[in-house]
Amino acid sequence: MRSPIRFRFEEALAACRFLVIAPVVVLALAALGSFAYGTDLFVLAVNDVARAALPVGNKIGRILVVIDLFLIGATLLIASFGFYELFVDRIAGRTHVRLPDWLQMRDLNDLKARVISMIVLITAVDFVEVLVDSSDGLYILERGAGVALVIGALTAYVRLSHRMHSDD
């Protein structure tokens, strides 16, 4: 039989999971900001390309920045969904809106894997942006090696983490 004090403490502790609502809202707002900023940059880039004489090759970097902003927004939104699903309640099945299976989080490792995958994608797009904008071959090589090292480390982390938790 649990004591009333212990019971109240455990209920209060369980209610603390709702503290995660603050980061869920902040992450969703940050995603909205990233999408809005990316849209604004896209409109400006299209206007510049429409007014510019050919060639427009040097404008590709601006489009890559837009892609980067959209990917960052998607990552923030995925993190927002993940925190809500992990700490508060499942979104799928409770409303008429159904999240895709890949967006449903079962544990913290699911959230980490999805966020890390998005970081890898953002890093790759960022590198292509540098590749397009730079003519310094040594700088590109050094930057590419750094990006490859980070992507390799993150990929290894996700795979090792997945293996460790699937063995449990």
N, C-alpha and C positions, 0 to 999 in steps of 0.2 A: 504494500500500500504506500503510495507516494504521499509525502506531506503536502499540505496546502501551499506552503512557501515554495517548495520545489516545483509544484505544478504551475504556480503563477510565474515563477522565473522562467520555466521552459516555454510557457505561452508567450511571455514577453520576448524571449530570445527568438522564437519562431516568427513573431511579428516583425522583428528587425529585418527580415528578408525584404520587406517593403522599402527599406532604405535605398535599394537598388533602383527605385523609380527615378530618383534624381539623375543618375548617370544614363538611364534609358532615355529620358527626355533630352538631356544634353547631347547625347550621341545622335538622336534623331534630328535635333535642331542643327547640329553641325553638318549632318548629311544634307539637310535641306539647303544650308548655306553653301556647301560645296557644289551642289547641283545648280543652284541659282548663279553662283559665280562662274561656273563652267558654261552655263547657257549664255550669260552676258559676254564672256570672252568669245564664244562661238559666233554670236551675232556680230561683234566687232570684227572678227577675223573674216567673216563672209563679206562684210561691207568693204574691208580693205582689199580683199581679193577682187571684188566686183569693180572697184575703182582703179585697181592697179593694172599696169600694162604687163603683158607676159614677159618673162616667166614668173610663175608664182611659187617656184620651188622653195624659196626661203620662207614662205608662209606655212609650210608643213609643220614646222616646230610649234607654231601657235595651236594648230589642231591637235598635236600630241599633248600639249598642256591641257587642252579641253578634255581629252580622253583621260589624262591623269586625274583631273579634278573629278570626273564622273566615277572613276574607279575608287578614288578616296572616299567619295560620298557613299558608294555602294559598300565599302568596307565598314564605314561608320554605321550604316544602317544594319548590316549583318551583325555587328557587335551589339547594337541596340536590341535587335530581335533576340539575340543569343542571351543577353543578360536577363531580359524579361522571361524568356522560356525557362532558363535555368533556376531563377530565383523566385519568380512570382507565380506564373501559371503557364500552361501550354496555350498557344494561340490556336493551333490547328485543332479542328474538331469542335471548338466551343462557339465559334461564330460561323456565319455563312462564308467568310473568307477562309480559304484553305491555303496555307503556306506550302510551297514546293517541298518535297521530301528532303532535298539537299539543304534546306534552310532550317529544318527542325533540329534542335540541339538536344541531345540526350545527356551529355555531360560536358564538363569544361574542356575536355580534349577535342570534342567536336568544334566548339567555338574557337579554340586555339588553332586548329587545323584550317578552318575556313579563313580566319583573319590572316594567318601566315601565308596561305595561298594567295590571298589578295595582295599582301605586301610583296610577294615575289612578282606578281603581275605588274604592280605599280613600279617596282624597281626596274623591271625589264623595259617598260614604256619610257621611264625616265632616262634609261641608258640610250634608247633609240633617239630620244629627243636630243641628247648630247651628241650622239653620232651625226645627226642631221645638221646641227648647228656649228659643230667644230671642224676645223681643218687640221688641227694638230694631232698627227697620228700617234705620237707617244702618249699624249694625254688620253686619247681614246683607248689605247691599249691598257694603260694603267687603270683607268676608270672601269673598263670592261673586266679586268682581272679582279678588281675589288667587288664589282657586282656579282661576278661568278662565284667568288668566295662566299659572299653573304647568302646568295641563293642556295649554294651547296650546303652551307651550314644550316639554314632554315629547313631545307628539304630533309637533311639527315635527322634533324631534331623531330620533325613531324613523323618520320618513319620509325625512328627508335621509340618515340613516345607511344605511337600506335601499337608497336610490337609489345612493349612492356605492359600495356593495358589489356591487350588481347590475350596475354599469357595468364592473367589473373583469374 
